[in-house]
Each structure stands twice: as structure tokens, then as C-alpha cells.
């Protein structure tokens, strides 16, 4: 009843801003979901990559850490309130424009990175969004530089990006030393070392939890004074005692056959999850809560939109109900977010010990040059190193004879968690704000490099991936600043009406993003078949799913080729440049798709019966080579057309259009019919379709001779005549390749024992 009374007493302007605040809370919930999807990689990658426990158990441990960290959050909401700008120099209307611009920008920016599967920093996003929105608002209101806390913002930015290099170097050095000590055969080499290692690792995690997760939080109020004095005033004595205690405890656990490394990894997962929730919560709800308090002050002052918001300079007081609610949303998101799995997989893939060639990133010139330069340096150092030392080091780094089904082992997982926690804790104690995303990711990359996970076959892919991720981080800053500044400009100039328009636009874009993401997931369902191929122990099941996946790949390329061939001819006939450019871009993407699927399917052939693999491999590679050549043929058709149209040369004559249109239609139909044959597995009509293709080839050969004669007698555009001749020749080649594909697929998918043939 009090709520209804409160609402009924509000003016029209106050009701408008109340709706804005409610919308900000809605976006805050979405932001919590998106933020957890992005930051789950921080505390899950080590435990999941090493399979320290079943994933559901890892999620439970992380969920406990998140909920405790959120419920007893330190309430670091002051960054959103007055960390970037001076609220006393902004009016209520200005502040609401800033905060609404931030929450709108933040959801889209993080959702974009999560959809791409790239981890980014929620801290950087919020800081630069606040900076961009407040900067443009200060300009619009004719304010000076004194309205912004630029020194504080610059300190945050420098510290965050400097942590990237520091984390990578420390991860490299510490993991290299750890591997020398334990080797990959660590189960045989634990002995008394595991007690000391476990004691040090556990003490480091405890230190991290105290300095980064507990200090300044509401949980401190429940501790007795003598305990608080020991922890926070006599920290070194406390840590020394903890080291002795945990060293003895871990050694005893080892003697009792408990896997100490798993204990360390799960403890590290809990501590990082707790610190993430306790300290990064401001990134998700700080702006919204600051907006709510601004609205309450605005209503109390009688609805004056020109009210200066100096009240935001006071320390924040966050209701425990908001913290518990935020913790519940974060835990729910952790268990349900599919995007979190995708971001997590990026981090694990880039640090994986498995070198099977199935890399999610391509290569780049930057990565190739870096790998080449580092390889030369390593070779130079190797030549100067005594052979005895090299032999000893290589022996310590010799991998297990039988590969485990994990991305990396427990030694590296524990190093990743302990070192990331220590670096974050040290940075915090020195009053340096660090990004947990940047530190944990770069420690993982450094440790994987030290562990020789980046072999000659995978290094260029991994470096490309790291460069892409790190480059994305820098792009985050600029994108956050620009997007927030643009949104804030619209809101400041348009007032409440602009706010409603932006809210409507946000709702539309969120719905569209959700629909597009679901479509993308549908397109990736074929990967489920490959998961069965790589995990099943039943060779018949492996072969059945591999055949189905290969058929999907071939029909995908065939259907694409048919549509692209038709599109390019029609575009060239109409002298239309844009479809030609678009088609050539799509051909490059299709080649990348084919290359990726071929690597995976070739690995799948290694998991079927050896005799069957021997029979079918030739036909499989004939099919994939034919698909590759079809795409190359389309490129050779499209590039001269695109160059011709781009230079505005004479368009294709009406005579040539009328002459070739029937050929284009017939070739398109042949491709679609062969596509249908492979998709259904019914090859009863294959002879008839192959014969049609053969007759078409013969007709094209005659047309090519006729066009060659025209060239000698041509009085028109030679450039156009040459492009037309090229179209005829490449169409002839396209039919040759598609006939090979039909023949090869018939042999490839034949019943077992029936594959012998020509």
C-alpha cells in the first residue's frame, strides 16, 4: 500500500524518471548475467581445463564463492558514484543521462565480446563508459576539466594494462620452475615436496582471500577483535603460522592418498570466485544503485531536475537485500549461461597442452613474424647452451607417453590460480586497481608457453588468439568511451523523450541479438556429432556420426557453391558490384569453414577401424579436394567480374546474357541435384545427373571454341570478351569437380565392404 501511495504522489516528470530507474534495474540484471558469462573464465578455466573435479562440482564450489562474495561485498560502489567525475558539478538530469548511457553501452559491449567468445574486462568497460558519458556531458553543459577525476581514471587505466605484461612474464617464469621441480610425471615426484608446495599455495590463497576478498567487506564485522588484529595488523606472523600449519596438513593429506593438487585448485577456484563477486559487483550494479539513490534524492527535493548531486560524494550504503539478490542472479547465470562456456573454451583452447591442429583461431602476419623471431632467438640460445643442461631440461619437460584427456594438468592449474591470486592481492595491497580478467588470462597464457603447450604446429594459432584477445581489450576501452559518449549526447540533447526512444531501441536490439545468437547455435549443432566422434569408444557409432558430419559439410559447400555461382552471374549481368564483393568475401569464409571441418574430420578418421579408414580415406580426400577446388573455381570466376564492374568497364552484352543464362540455370540445377543426392544418401539417380553434367561440359567446350573465334573477330570490348571466356572455362572446371565429388561421395558413404572400386 505504501508503494501505491508513493507512486500516486509522484509528478509526471518523477514518474518518467522512475520508469528509467526501473529499466536500469532490468539492464543491471542482464548485465549481471552477461558479466558472469564474461568473467566466469577467471575462476573456472583452471579447474575445468585440468578436470580437477566434475564440472558440476566445480560450478558448485564457484557458486558458493560467488554468493558469499556478493552477500558480504565490500560495497565498492564509490567508483560509480564519484570515482570518475565530480557529481556536485552535475545536475540530476545530467547524472541520469550519464548512468543510463553507461548501462546501455555496457550490456551491448559485453554481449558482443561474449558472442565472439572473447574475454574482456568489466572494470575497463565501466571506467571508460563513465569517462566517455561524463566527458561529453561536461562539454555539453559547458563544464571544465575539473568536473572529471582524470588523474584517478588515468591511474586505473595504466595499472590495468601494465598488469597484462607482468602477469604473462610471471606466469612464464613460475610455471617453468614448477615444471622443472615436478615434471609432467608429477605423480611419481611429489614426495615431501608436495607438503611444502601445498602449504605455500594454500597460504597464498588465504592471503589472497584476506587482502582481496575479505578486507573491507561486511564479513569483517563478524570477526572478534583479536582475530582482526592478528590478520590485518600482524599479517606476516599470521601468514607464517598458516604456512607451517598447511604444510603439515597437506603432507598428511598426501600420505592419506588425498590429491593435494586438486584441493589447491578447488580452493583457488573458490577464492577467485569470491573475490570476483565481492569486488567486481560494482561493475554490474554500482551504476544502477547510484541512479536509484539519485532518484530518491531528486524526489525528496521536490522533483527539481536542476538539483546538483553533491550527495553522491557521500560514502555508499548498499542494502544487503540488493547484494543477496545480485549474488542469486550471478549464481543462476553461472549455471545456465551458454556464452560463459564459449568464453571459457577460448581460454582453455589457447592454453591447452593438446596439439591436434584443431585450433579455433587462424593465423596473422603479426603472429607469424613473432613466432619466427622467437624461434630464431630460442635456436640461438640453444646453440650456446651445453648439451648436458639441455638434455636434463628436456628430460624434466618430457610429456607423458599416454596423453590424458585434459587441456593441462593439475600442476599448471594450481600455478595459474595461486599466481593470479597473489598478483591481484599484491596489486590491491599497493592500492593499484587490477583487472582480474587480464591477470588470470595472461598468467594462463604465460604458463602454457612455459609448459611447451605452444608447439611448432600450434604456436602461430595460439599467438594469433592471444593477440586477438589482447587487441580486443584495447578496443574495449575505445569502444566503451565512444559508445557511451554517443548515447549520452543523444540523451542530453533529447531529454526524457530521447531516453524512451533509446530504451525502445535497446529492447529491440536485445531481442534481435538473442534471436541471432540462437540461430548461430543452431548452425553449430553439427559439432555435437564430432563430440560423439571424439568421445565414443564404439567404432560403429564413431563411423556413423563421422559420415553424417561429412555429408553435412559437403552439402553445405555444395549448396553454397550453387547459390554463389548463380548470384555472381546475375550480379555481373546487371553490372552490380556489391553482390560480387559480398560473394568473394563469403567464399573466403567458406574456405575457412571447409579447412576447419576437414581438420576435425581427418582426426575423426583416426578413430575408426584401421582397415575401414584405409578404404575410405582416399575417397574422403577426393571429396574435400573437390569442394576446395569448387571454391577456388568460384574465386577465379568472381575476381575478374568484380574487377571489371569495379572499373566501370562495358557491361556484359545482352547477347552473352541470353546465351549463357540457360547454362547458368542448368549448372545450378546439377549442383542442387547432387546436393540432394548426398544429403539423402540415395544415389539411384547419380548416373543420370552425372551424365547431364557430362553433356553440359561438352556443350561448354563447344561454346568456349566459339567464344575463342569471336575474340579474333571482335570489334567490341576485349575486356568483356575475356571475362566471358573465363566464365565459360571455369564453369567447365566446376562441372568436372562436382562430378568427382559425386563419384567420391558414392564410394565414401557406401556400406562397409562395398567401397572397393575404381
C-alpha positions, 0 to 999 in steps of 0.5 A: 500500500505504501508503494501505491501511495508513493507512486500516486504522489509522484509528478509526471516528470518523477514518474518518467524518471522512475520508469528509467530507474526501473529499466536500469534495474532490468539492464543491471540484471542482464548485465549481471548475467552477461558479466558472469558469462564474461568473467566466469573464465577467471575462476573456472578455466583452471579447474575445468581445463585440468578436470580437477573435479566434475564440472558440476562440482566445480560450478558448485564450489564457484557458486558458493564463492560467488554468493558469499562474495556478493552477500558480504561485498565490500560495497565498492560502489564509490567508483560509480558514484564519484570515482570518475567525475565530480557529481556536485558539478552535475545536475540530476538530469545530467547524472541520469543521462550519464548512468543510463548511457553507461548501462546501455553501452555496457550490456551491448559491449559485453554481449558482443565480446561474449558472442565472439567468445572473447574475454574482456574486462568489466572494470575497463568497460565501466571506467571508460563508459563513465569517462566517455558519458561524463566527458561529453556531458561536461562539454555539453553543459559547458563544464571544465576539466575539473568536473572529471577525476582524470588523474584517478581514471588515468591511474586505473587505466595504466595499472590495468594494462601494465598488469597484462605484461607482468602477469604473462612474464610471471606466469612464464617464469613460475610455471617453468620452475614448477615444471622443472621441480615436478615434471609432467610425471608429477605423480611419481615426484611429489614426495615431501615436496608436495607438503611444502608446495601445498602449504605455500599455495594454500597460504597464498590463497588465504592471503589472497582471500584476506587482502582481496576478498575479505578486507573491507567487506561486511564479513569483517564485522563478524570477526572478534577483535583479536582475530582482526588484529592478528590478520590485518595488523600482524599479517606476516606472523599470521601468514607464517603460522598458516604456512607451517600449519598447511604444510603439515596438513597437506603432507598428511593429506598426501600420505592419506592418498588425498590429491593435494593438487586438486584441493589447491585448485578447488580452493583457488577456484573458490577464492577467485570466485569470491573475490570476483563477486565481492569486488567486481559487483560494482561493475554490474550494479554500482551504476544502477544503485547510484541512479536509484539513490539519485532518484530518491534524492531528486524526489525528496527535493521536490522533483527539481531536475536542476538539483546538483548531486553533491550527495553522491560524494557521500560514502555508499550504503548498499542494502544487503537485500540488493547484494543477496539478490545480485549474488542469486542472479550471478549464481543462476547465470553461472549455471545456465549461461551458454556464452560463459562456456564459449568464453571459457573454451577460448581460454582453455583452447589457447592454453591447452597442452593438446596439439591436434591442429584443431585450433579455433583461431587462424593465423596473422602476419603479426603472429607469424613474424613473432613466432619466427623471431622467437624461434630464431632467438630460442635456436640461438640460445640453444646453440650456446647452451651445453648439451648436458643442461639441455638434455636434463631440461628436456628430460624434466619437460618430457610429456607423458607417453599416454596423453590424458584427456585434459587441456593441462594438468593439475600442476599448471592449474594450481600455478595459474590460480595461486599466481593470479591470486597473489598478483591481484592481492599484491596489486590491491595491497599497493592500492593499484586497481587490477583487472582480474580478467587480464591477470588470470588470462595472461598468467594462463597464457604465460604458463602454457608457453612455459609448459611447451603447450605452444608447439611448432604446429600450434604456436602461430594459432595460439599467438594469433588468439592471444593477440586477438584477445589482447587487441580486443581489450584495447578496443574495449576501452575505445569502444566503451568511451565512444559508445557511451559518449554517443548515447549520452549526447543523444540523451542530453540533447533529447531529454526524457523523450530521447531516453524512451526512444533509446530504451525502445531501441535497446529492447529491440536490439536485445531481442534481435541479438538473442534471436541471432545468437540462437540461430548461430547455435543452431548452425553449430549443432553439427559439432555435437556429432564430432563430440560423439566422434571424439568421445565414443569408444564404439567404432560403429557409432564413431563411423556413423556420426563421422559420415553424417558430419561429412555429408553435412559439410559437403552439402553445405559447400555444395549448396553454397557453391550453387547459390554463389555461382548463380548470384555472381552471374546475375550480379555481373549481368546487371553490372552490380558490384556489391553482390560480387564483393559480398560473394568473394568475401563469403567464399573466403569464409567458406574456405575457412569453414571447409579447412576447419571441418576437414581438420576435425574430420581427418582426426575423426578418421583416426578413430575408426577401424584401421582397415575401414579408414584405409578404404575410405580415406582416399575417397574422403580426400577426393571429396574435400579436394573437390569442394576446395577446388569448387571454391577456388573455381568460384574465386577465379570466376568472381575476381575478374567480374568484380574487377571489371564492374569495379572499373566501370568497364562495358557491361556484359552484352545482352547477347552473352546474357541470353546465351549463357543464362540457360547454362547458368540455370542448368549448372545450378540445377546439377549442383542442387541435384547432387546436393540432394543426392548426398544429403539423402544418401540415395544415389539411384539417380547419380548416373543420370545427373552425372551424365547431364553434367557430362553433356553440359561440359561438352556443350561448354567446350563447344561454346568456349571454341566459339567464344575463342573465334569471336575474340579474333573477330571482335570489334567490341570490348576485349575486356568483356570478351575475356571475362566471358571466356573465363566464365565459360572455362571455369564453369567447365572446371566446376562441372568436372569437380562436382562430378568427382565429388559425386563419384567420391561421395558414392564410394565414401558413404557406401556400406562397409565392404562395398567401397572397393572400386575404381 
